[in-house]
Amino acid sequence: MRVLEMCTRDVVTCTRETSVVEVARRMRDHHVGDLVVVDTVGDVRTPVGIVTDRDLVVLVLARTVDPETLVAGDVMSEAPVTVLASEPLYDAVCQMRSQGIRRLPVVDARGSLSGILTIDDVMRFLADELAVVSSVAPRQVTLERQALAPLEVDQASAVRRTA
C-alpha cells in the first residue's frame, strides 16, 4: 500500500504569518492537533513547518507568552520531515519510528503538499487489518463444517460419507 492511499488528503494549513491565535482556532474548528505551515508559489504548496497543539502549550502557554504577539513562524518546527505520496506505507512508518515523529506531511514529486500521514491513520489501518486477520480461523472452521458431511457406518462396518 502506498502512502497516498492511507493519508488524510484534507490538510489544514497556514502560512508563517498566520497568528498563533488563528492557528489555535483552526485546530479547534477542524478538530486537528496540527497545522502544516506552507509557502505557496503558483499551485505548489511546499511544507516549510508544522505547528502542533503541544507546541502551543510548551512554547506559548507554559512560558506565559502573549499569543497575540506570535505567528506560526515563531513556534513551528522548521523543515518538517516529509514523505513522498508514492512511497510504500511501511517505509513511511519506519521513517516515523526512526525520527520519533507522529505526523508526516505527504508531498508529490514536485514537493507540493498532498496530504498528511499521522500515527492515528496508521493505527486505524492496522486495527482494520488485524480484524480481518482475526476472522480467518473462525471462517476456516465454518467452511470445514460446510464441506464435511457427517460420517456413518454401514452394515459391513465400512465408513462412508453421507451426501
Phi and psi in degrees as a GROMACS rama.xvg file:
@    title "Ramachandran Plot"
@    xaxis  label "Phi"
@    yaxis  label "Psi"
@TYPE xy
-92.4662  154.504  ARG-2
-55.9525  -42.1928  VAL-3
-59.3931  -30.1818  LEU-4
-73.2703  -19.6236  GLU-5
-107.372  -27.4656  MET-6
-75.5406  164.47  CYS-7
-82.8207  123.133  THR-8
-84.7426  -26.6255  ARG-9
-89.6379  88.566  ASP-10
-93.045  132.409  VAL-11
-85.9052  126.089  VAL-12
-126.283  171.735  THR-13
-154.792  176.628  CYS-14
-105.722  171.918  THR-15
-60.3288  -29.6775  ARG-16
-87.2469  -4.78796  GLU-17
-64.9826  132.495  THR-18
-64.84  150.372  SER-19
-61.1547  -36.0719  VAL-20
-62.3175  -43.325  VAL-21
-65.9999  -37.0733  GLU-22
-58.0769  -48.6749  VAL-23
-61.6307  -41.0339  ALA-24
-61.7833  -43.4978  ARG-25
-63.8079  -40.1541  ARG-26
-59.5378  -46.2559  MET-27
-63.4795  -49.6157  ARG-28
-65.6393  -31.2799  ASP-29
-102.295  1.29716  HIS-30
56.3476  48.2776  HIS-31
-125.519  160.631  VAL-32
-104.602  6.88358  GLY-33
-157.113  158.828  ASP-34
-128.772  136.747  LEU-35
-87.6399  128.047  VAL-36
-89.5746  126.555  VAL-37
-124.657  150.014  VAL-38
-105.964  132.706  ASP-39
-113.939  127.262  THR-40
-130.548  111.976  VAL-41
64.5576  -125.029  GLY-42
-102.314  11.8525  ASP-43
-100.756  117.761  VAL-44
-104.753  103.191  ARG-45
-92.0685  123.749  THR-46
-68.016  124.41  PRO-47
-117.781  -7.60515  VAL-48
-172.666  174.922  GLY-49
-145.777  138.628  ILE-50
-118.787  127.323  VAL-51
-110.431  163.611  THR-52
-60.5381  -32.7173  ASP-53
-64.9184  -39.2945  ARG-54
-57.3301  -42.7688  ASP-55
-64.0742  -38.8362  LEU-56
-70.9549  -50.4781  VAL-57
-73.8277  -41.2804  VAL-58
-91.1208  -20.4827  LEU-59
-115.282  -66.2206  VAL-60
-62.9066  -47.4704  LEU-61
-67.6011  -21.7341  ALA-62
-98.0238  3.90703  ARG-63
50.248  42.8035  THR-64
-87.3331  139.636  VAL-65
-68.5766  112.776  ASP-66
-61.8274  -22.5972  PRO-67
-66.8273  -16.4469  GLU-68
-96.0955  -1.64849  THR-69
-115.98  153.892  LEU-70
-122.5  168.024  VAL-71
-53.3658  -39.7595  ALA-72
-60.3576  -22.593  GLY-73
-77.3455  -27.1005  ASP-74
-119.015  -4.85851  VAL-75
-73.0623  152.632  MET-76
-81.3853  121.154  SER-77
-82.6834  160.031  GLU-78
46.6418  63.6593  ALA-79
-63.9329  146.98  PRO-80
-67.0109  131.411  VAL-81
-120.531  168.791  THR-82
-135.53  141.637  VAL-83
-72.3677  140.04  LEU-84
-58.3651  -29.2074  ALA-85
-84.7177  -6.31645  SER-86
-71.5505  151.167  GLU-87
-64.4759  143.924  PRO-88
-55.7662  -40.9867  LEU-89
-56.8072  -42.8431  TYR-90
-63.3404  -38.609  ASP-91
-64.9794  -41.6624  ALA-92
-64.6564  -40.1959  VAL-93
-61.9105  -39.3361  CYS-94
-65.8187  -41.9279  GLN-95
-59.9399  -45.0181  MET-96
-64.8948  -48.2674  ARG-97
-67.644  -31.7149  SER-98
-90.0596  -11.5508  GLN-99
66.3813  40.7994  GLY-100
-122.262  150.888  ILE-101
-102.824  -10.3448  ARG-102
-138.041  134.749  ARG-103
-127.641  113.828  LEU-104
-62.0071  138.164  PRO-105
-103.321  129.677  VAL-106
-123.434  156.903  VAL-107
-89.5372  -174.352  ASP-108
-61.8075  -24.4895  ALA-109
-84.035  -7.50589  ARG-110
88.474  9.88112  GLY-111
-85.4701  139.379  SER-112
-59.8883  125.539  LEU-113
-114.643  -21.0239  SER-114
175.655  -169.345  GLY-115
-143.104  135.537  ILE-116
-107.624  123.303  LEU-117
-115.637  160.815  THR-118
-60.8193  -30.9459  ILE-119
-64.432  -39.5478  ASP-120
-59.7967  -44.9391  ASP-121
-64.7984  -44.0395  VAL-122
-64.8905  -39.6128  MET-123
-61.4212  -44.379  ARG-124
-60.6855  -48.0751  PHE-125
-63.7216  -39.0327  LEU-126
-62.4172  -42.6529  ALA-127
-63.4693  -42.8888  ASP-128
-65.4951  -40.7999  GLU-129
-64.8853  -36.0167  LEU-130
-62.6789  -40.5191  ALA-131
-64.9487  -46.5162  VAL-132
-61.795  -39.5838  VAL-133
-67.5679  -16.4555  SER-134
-88.9357  -3.6493  SER-135
-66.7089  -52.2443  VAL-136
-60.835  -49.4574  ALA-137
-59.9659  -36.0768  PRO-138
-66.3334  -39.4217  ARG-139
-61.3785  -44.0988  GLN-140
-61.8042  -44.8482  VAL-141
-58.8559  -45.5247  THR-142
-65.8542  -39.0383  LEU-143
-62.7278  -42.6133  GLU-144
-63.5273  -38.0577  ARG-145
-69.4258  -34.4993  GLN-146
-79.6022  -28.7222  ALA-147
-95.5877  116.182  LEU-148
-79.7445  154.891  ALA-149
-61.9876  150.157  PRO-150
-93.2715  146.607  LEU-151
-138.501  156.094  GLU-152
-106.608  128.323  VAL-153
-91.1366  -175.733  ASP-154
-63.3616  -28.0075  GLN-155
-89.3659  14.2511  ALA-156
60.7364  26.5411  SER-157
-93.5026  138.18  ALA-158
-89.3623  131.864  VAL-159
-143.833  160.67  ARG-160
-87.8788  143.999  ARG-161
-94.9244  141.295  THR-162
